[in-house]
Amino acid sequence: MDLNNKKITVIGMGRSGIASANFLAGRKAQVTLIDHKERKDLEEAIAQLNPSVQINFGADALPGNEELVILSPGVDIHSSFLEPTRRRGIPIWSEIELASRFTSTPIIAITGTNGKSTCTTLIGKILQRAGKKVLVGGNIGIPFISFVDQKEIDFLVLEISSFQLEAIENFQPKISIVLNITPDHLDRHKTMGAYIALKARINENQTANDYCLLNMDDANTKHLGKNSLAQKFYFSTRAKGDQGAFLMGNNLMLRKHGTEKTICAIEDLNQVMQWQVENVLAASLACSLLDISAESIAESLQQFTGMEHRMEWVRTFRGIDFVNDSKGTNVGAVQKSLESLNRPVVLIAGGKDKGSDFLPLKQTLKKKVKHLILMGETRSKFRQILNGSFSYEEVNNMEEAVRQAVDKAVAGDVILLSPACASFDMFIDYADRGNQFKTIVQQL
């Protein structure tokens, strides 16, 4: 693809927007980068840009002469300001679509509502331990486009979001993984049907030489490969498929081409990963399809301690375990986290609303949670679904939440921060929320 003198507009000055603009400018494209923010709010981003990139601040329209548009994940492809460009038939791509045009390195692409970062990171660790040269990024960490100039790489392991899948055309992973789909980002995608359809796009360009890995336990994912030519493999904590990864008693098993192998026992995993067996199965299956031995996979699994802010054990205090799951920003994430625990839970939840329906969480709360502590702008929304049927209280900040949780917990309980909401009403982001929780817990 010749980019020389091609007029390209990049929308959004986030990480992927800056990386895309620099990549394109390095290939002599005429790049215009636009953002709705004013210059004073973007000084740090400006310092990272190739000097040849033209920047339009406070922009609410495209220049009008663009031959290609690169869309940052935070910008909705259905935005009205893109309509004139669409009518002209100008391609609108996500950064992952652009990057995929410039690499022949096999891609392992992981999507789903919950567990993406953990599964992506774990696959990278397993492959690296097996001696492969691997780059890990995408929606987690480094943008895909930043990898394409690196040479002699065996695999690219990429976390992929629904926002990124909105604007693909030819993006084709060697292995696609859909971990699960539960309601999330409905403030942008509007309906579950639209959200599921976007997740399904991850395998739409795969061929019979590629692999599509699907969660057999999730009703929204197990049929997503029906229109894909890729070879289908499944993972499950409940059932045994013809080909895939599953549980047999307490053992993690692989089954391929009629051969069955044990990876390891659940108790061999770090405690944090025992709470995330679904991710372990998906990662193990993907690596086995790349001819990594079960023994090598097991060694990596036993050393992996999980991701920060995702079912992260923080401390035991007075016999109470504190777990930071600040990355649990939707109802499905909280349900999975609660179902993984077999002890009484005091749950800290609430935050900024993303348009989620909390009602499906009610039965899980009744089954798993002894006391609920609510914070953030969704307190009233939670209160409506609880309808006085559950032990809960409301607090105004994280310190109050932790101290009230300690008052309600006894030795043997778990105090779990798993908000089911975004963080931006009270915190910078989910990491800030999790870090504040951990700091307060450590000071008890």
C-alpha positions as a printed Julia matrix, in Angstrom:
444×3 Matrix{Float64}:
   0.0     0.0    0.0
   1.63    3.22  -1.21
   1.06    6.07   1.23
   3.29    8.65  -0.43
   1.41   11.99  -0.63
  -1.89   10.29   0.21
  -4.2    12.68   2.07
  -5.14   10.92   5.32
  -7.11   12.25   8.26
  -6.6    10.66  11.68
  -9.37   11.33  14.21
  -8.51   11.46  17.9
  -5.25   12.24  19.71
  -5.21    9.24  22.0
  -2.46    6.61  21.93
  -3.6     4.9   18.74
  -4.27    8.21  16.99
  -0.79    9.52  17.71
   0.82    6.21  16.75
  -1.17    6.08  13.5
  -0.32    9.67  12.58
   3.38    9.09  13.17
   3.36    5.85  11.18
   1.64    7.5    8.23
   3.86   10.58   8.32
   6.9     8.31   8.35
   5.68    6.93   5.04
   5.32   10.4    3.52
   1.55   10.63   3.72
  -0.06   14.08   4.09
  -1.5    13.61   7.57
  -4.09   15.77   9.29
  -4.83   14.87  12.9
  -8.06   16.28  14.33
  -9.46   16.36  17.84
 -12.41   18.11  19.44
 -10.23   19.27  22.34
  -8.38   22.59  22.33
  -4.61   22.93  22.04
  -4.13   23.7   25.74
  -5.54   20.27  26.63
  -3.28   18.38  24.21
   0.23   19.73  24.79
   1.58   16.37  25.99
   0.2    14.59  22.93
   1.55   17.26  20.56
   5.07   16.7   21.86
   4.91   13.07  20.68
   3.96   13.86  17.08
   5.99   13.89  13.9
   6.47   17.61  13.05
   4.98   17.1    9.57
   1.57   16.19  11.0
  -0.95   19.01  10.64
  -3.23   19.34  13.68
  -6.76   20.73  13.73
  -7.85   21.55  17.29
 -11.44   21.93  18.41
 -12.52   20.25  15.21
 -16.08   19.08  14.61
 -15.67   18.28  10.91
 -13.16   16.62   8.58
 -11.07   18.71   6.14
 -13.06   17.44   3.14
 -10.12   16.43   0.94
  -9.22   13.19   2.75
  -8.62    9.98   0.77
  -8.6     7.77   3.88
  -9.78    8.22   7.47
  -8.23    6.46  10.47
 -10.6     6.35  13.41
  -9.5     6.2   17.04
 -11.41    3.69  19.19
 -13.03    6.43  21.24
 -14.84    7.82  18.17
 -18.12    6.19  17.14
 -18.09    5.17  13.47
 -21.76    6.2   13.28
 -21.0     9.79  14.29
 -22.88   12.25  12.11
 -19.78   14.3   11.28
 -18.47   11.28   9.3
 -21.52   11.16   7.04
 -20.12   13.44   4.27
 -17.01   11.24   4.11
 -19.14    8.1    3.92
 -21.24    9.54   1.11
 -18.07   10.19  -0.89
 -17.1     6.52  -0.52
 -13.92    7.31   1.4
 -12.62    4.33   3.45
 -12.92    4.72   7.24
 -10.57    2.31   9.02
  -9.61    1.59  12.57
  -5.94    1.61  13.52
  -5.9    -2.21  13.61
  -7.12   -2.37  10.01
  -4.38    0.02   8.91
  -1.71   -1.92  10.81
  -2.84   -5.28   9.44
  -2.11   -4.03   5.91
   1.57   -3.65   6.78
   2.49   -6.9    8.51
   2.68  -10.58   7.63
   3.37  -11.65  11.22
   0.7   -14.1   12.48
  -1.82  -12.4   14.75
  -3.53  -13.87  17.81
  -6.52  -11.6   18.45
  -8.49  -11.77  21.69
 -11.86  -10.12  22.21
 -14.83  -10.5   24.54
 -16.38   -8.48  27.32
 -14.3    -9.73  30.25
 -10.85  -11.25  30.64
  -9.27   -9.88  27.46
  -6.24   -8.31  29.12
  -5.53  -11.35  31.27
  -5.84  -13.81  28.39
  -3.77  -11.63  26.07
  -0.99  -11.22  28.61
  -1.01  -14.9   29.52
  -0.69  -16.02  25.89
   2.26  -13.68  25.51
   3.93  -15.12  28.61
   3.44  -18.72  27.48
   4.84  -18.06  24.01
   7.8   -16.09  25.35
   8.67  -18.87  27.79
   8.58  -21.3   24.89
  11.25  -19.25  23.13
   9.06  -17.33  20.69
   9.61  -13.69  19.83
   6.34  -12.05  20.72
   4.87   -8.56  20.94
   1.8    -7.99  23.12
  -0.47   -4.97  22.75
  -3.48   -3.65  20.91
  -6.24   -2.38  23.18
  -3.9    -3.14  26.09
  -0.67   -1.13  26.21
   1.07   -0.46  22.89
  -1.04    0.15  19.74
  -0.79   -2.51  17.03
   0.48    0.07  14.49
   3.6     0.61  16.62
   4.65   -3.01  16.04
   4.58   -3.28  12.27
   8.13   -2.07  11.62
   9.69   -4.54  14.03
  11.4    -7.46  12.32
  11.78  -11.18  13.05
   8.73  -11.41  15.31
   7.03  -14.8   15.54
   3.63  -13.66  16.8
   1.62  -10.54  17.57
  -0.77  -11.04  20.5
  -3.45   -8.36  20.46
  -6.33   -7.45  22.7
  -9.13   -6.21  20.44
 -12.14   -4.15  21.53
 -15.57   -3.81  19.95
 -14.71   -0.18  19.22
 -11.73   -1.28  17.11
 -13.8    -3.89  15.26
 -16.3    -1.25  14.14
 -14.0    -0.14  11.33
 -12.24   -3.19   9.89
 -12.35   -4.56   6.34
  -9.64   -7.18   5.88
  -8.26   -7.67   9.4
  -7.42  -11.39   9.59
  -5.93  -13.03  12.69
  -4.32  -16.45  12.56
  -6.14  -17.23  15.81
  -9.25  -15.39  16.97
 -10.62  -15.83  20.49
 -14.0   -14.68  21.79
 -13.95  -15.14  25.55
 -17.51  -14.16  26.48
 -20.12  -11.51  25.72
 -22.19   -9.81  28.39
 -23.86   -6.37  28.27
 -21.31   -3.56  28.06
 -20.8    -0.29  26.19
 -24.51   -0.18  25.36
 -24.35    3.57  25.73
 -22.47    3.44  22.4
 -23.63    0.23  20.71
 -27.29    0.69  21.79
 -28.36   -2.98  21.59
 -26.91   -6.35  22.57
 -27.48   -7.55  19.01
 -25.24   -4.81  17.65
 -22.61   -5.48  20.3
 -22.56   -9.23  19.59
 -22.36   -8.62  15.84
 -19.28   -6.45  16.35
 -17.54   -9.13  18.41
 -18.3   -11.66  15.65
 -16.37   -9.54  13.16
 -13.1   -10.8   14.64
 -13.36  -14.01  12.61
 -15.17  -12.8    9.49
 -12.02  -12.69   7.31
 -10.41  -15.88   8.59
  -9.8   -18.79   6.21
  -9.7   -22.57   6.6
  -6.02  -22.21   7.56
  -6.94  -20.13  10.61
  -8.41  -20.99  14.02
 -11.47  -19.61  15.76
 -11.69  -20.27  19.53
 -15.06  -19.85  21.22
 -16.46  -20.18  24.72
 -18.85  -23.15  24.74
 -20.32  -22.04  28.08
 -21.45  -18.64  26.81
 -24.7   -18.57  24.83
 -23.64  -15.37  23.06
 -20.29  -16.71  21.84
 -20.59  -20.41  21.04
 -22.32  -19.87  17.69
 -20.26  -16.9   16.53
 -18.15  -19.02  14.22
 -21.04  -20.25  12.06
 -20.25  -17.89   9.18
 -16.47  -18.15   9.48
 -14.32  -20.49   7.39
 -11.83  -20.91  10.24
 -11.34  -24.2   12.08
 -13.48  -24.11  15.25
 -12.17  -25.04  18.68
 -13.99  -24.59  21.99
 -13.11  -24.1   25.64
 -15.38  -24.88  28.56
 -15.4   -25.25  32.32
 -18.61  -27.32  32.14
 -18.56  -29.56  29.06
 -16.16  -31.64  27.01
 -16.05  -30.85  23.31
 -14.62  -32.84  20.44
 -11.7   -30.42  20.11
 -10.56  -27.83  22.58
  -9.73  -27.17  26.23
 -11.92  -28.17  29.16
 -12.03  -29.28  32.77
 -12.08  -32.91  33.83
 -12.55  -32.93  37.58
  -9.83  -30.58  38.84
  -7.62  -31.01  35.79
  -7.22  -28.71  32.8
  -7.31  -30.83  29.64
  -6.49  -30.35  25.95
  -8.11  -32.39  23.2
  -6.88  -32.1   19.59
  -7.28  -34.48  16.66
  -8.37  -37.31  18.93
  -5.46  -36.9   21.37
  -6.08  -35.83  24.96
  -3.48  -34.34  27.3
  -3.52  -33.01  30.85
  -2.07  -29.53  31.26
  -2.13  -29.26  35.06
  -4.46  -29.31  38.04
  -6.39  -26.21  39.09
  -4.65  -26.22  42.46
  -1.29  -25.9   40.67
  -2.29  -22.4   39.55
  -1.73  -19.22  41.51
  -4.81  -18.42  43.64
  -5.67  -15.47  41.4
  -5.74  -17.66  38.3
  -7.84  -20.31  40.02
 -10.53  -17.61  39.93
 -10.03  -17.2   36.16
  -9.99  -20.72  34.75
 -11.91  -19.67  31.64
  -9.03  -17.4   30.61
  -6.49  -20.12  31.4
  -8.29  -22.62  29.16
  -8.53  -20.17  26.25
  -4.86  -19.19  26.49
  -3.72  -22.81  26.79
  -5.77  -23.85  23.78
  -4.43  -21.01  21.61
  -0.82  -21.86  22.45
  -1.34  -25.58  21.88
  -2.56  -24.77  18.35
   0.79  -23.06  17.82
   2.54  -26.31  18.77
   3.57  -25.26  22.27
   3.8   -28.4   24.42
   1.42  -29.05  27.31
   4.44  -29.22  29.63
   5.65  -25.78  28.56
   2.15  -24.33  28.88
   1.84  -25.78  32.39
   5.13  -24.23  33.51
   3.97  -20.79  32.38
   0.54  -21.16  33.97
   2.02  -22.06  37.33
   4.18  -18.93  37.33
   1.54  -16.46  36.14
   0.15  -14.29  38.93
  -2.54  -12.43  37.01
  -3.17   -8.81  36.1
  -3.29   -5.75  38.29
  -6.87   -4.65  39.06
  -8.38   -7.96  37.85
  -9.19  -10.28  40.77
  -5.92   -9.08  42.32
  -5.31  -10.33  45.85
  -4.2    -7.33  47.92
  -3.87   -8.43  51.54
  -5.2   -10.64  54.32
  -6.17   -8.61  57.38
  -7.85  -10.13  60.44
  -8.44  -13.27  58.39
 -10.27  -11.28  55.67
  -8.98  -11.4   52.09
  -9.12   -8.13  50.13
  -9.44   -8.5   46.34
  -9.11   -5.65  43.84
 -11.28   -6.19  40.76
 -11.52   -2.54  39.73
 -11.36   -3.6   36.07
 -14.73   -5.3   36.57
 -16.61   -2.43  34.91
 -19.72   -4.28  33.75
 -22.35   -6.62  35.15
 -20.93   -9.72  33.49
 -17.49   -9.13  34.97
 -18.91   -8.89  38.48
 -21.0   -12.03  37.99
 -17.93  -13.98  36.87
 -15.86  -12.68  39.77
 -18.53  -13.53  42.34
 -19.14  -17.0   40.87
 -15.43  -17.77  41.16
 -15.48  -17.24  44.96
 -16.76  -19.92  47.33
 -16.69  -17.77  50.49
 -18.96  -15.02  51.86
 -18.36  -11.71  50.09
 -18.71   -8.09  51.12
 -18.94   -6.34  47.76
 -18.03   -2.72  46.99
 -19.78   -1.66  43.78
 -21.06    1.35  41.87
 -19.66    4.15  39.76
 -20.43    5.85  36.46
 -23.3     4.35  34.47
 -22.55    2.83  31.05
 -26.17    2.1   30.26
 -26.07   -1.34  31.91
 -29.06   -3.22  33.26
 -28.21   -4.23  36.82
 -31.22   -6.51  37.25
 -29.39   -9.69  36.04
 -26.93   -9.14  38.9
 -29.62   -9.35  41.59
 -29.77  -13.15  41.87
 -25.98  -13.43  41.94
 -25.87  -10.87  44.74
 -28.43  -12.81  46.74
 -26.48  -16.03  46.29
 -22.94  -14.78  46.82
 -22.92  -11.48  48.73
 -23.58  -11.06  52.45
 -23.44   -7.28  52.34
 -23.27   -4.69  49.55
 -21.63   -1.27  49.76
 -22.61    1.21  47.05
 -20.74    4.27  45.88
 -20.81    6.61  42.88
 -23.58    7.95  40.67
 -25.28    4.56  40.14
 -26.26    4.18  43.8
 -29.89    5.05  43.09
 -30.01    2.69  40.11
 -28.73   -0.18  42.26
 -31.2     0.76  44.96
 -34.1     0.39  42.53
 -33.22   -3.19  41.56
 -32.54   -4.22  45.17
 -35.89   -2.82  46.25
 -35.13   -3.29  49.94
 -34.55   -7.03  49.56
 -30.85   -7.0   50.32
 -28.44   -5.82  53.01
 -26.68   -2.76  51.66
 -25.5     0.73  52.53
 -24.28    3.77  50.63
 -20.98    5.62  51.06
 -19.4     8.76  49.62
 -15.79    7.73  48.99
 -13.4     4.77  48.83
 -12.03    5.17  52.34
 -15.52    5.06  53.79
 -16.33    2.04  51.61
 -13.33    0.04  52.83
 -13.89    0.83  56.5
 -17.59   -0.03  56.33
 -16.71   -3.27  54.54
 -14.28   -4.21  57.31
 -17.01   -3.57  59.88
 -19.32   -6.01  58.08
 -16.74   -8.75  57.37
 -15.43  -11.52  59.61
 -12.46  -13.87  59.33
 -12.9   -16.12  56.28
 -14.81  -13.51  54.27
 -13.65  -11.74  51.1
 -13.95   -7.99  50.62
 -14.21   -7.53  46.87
 -14.02   -4.28  44.92
 -15.84   -5.11  41.68
 -17.82   -2.03  40.67
 -19.86   -3.14  37.57
 -19.46    0.48  36.42
 -16.97    2.87  34.91
 -14.89    4.98  37.26
 -15.01    8.48  35.81
 -17.56    9.92  38.24
 -15.07    9.75  41.14
 -11.69    8.62  39.78
  -9.29    9.26  36.9
  -9.81    5.72  35.6
 -10.24    2.14  36.83
  -6.52    1.96  37.75
  -6.81    5.04  39.96
  -9.86    3.49  41.63
  -8.05    0.2   42.22
  -4.91    1.92  43.48
  -6.88    3.99  45.97
  -8.55    0.81  47.22
  -5.18   -0.92  47.63
  -3.59    2.03  49.41
  -6.43    2.25  51.92
  -6.38   -1.51  52.51
  -2.63   -1.51  53.12
  -3.06    1.26  55.69
  -5.56   -0.66  57.8
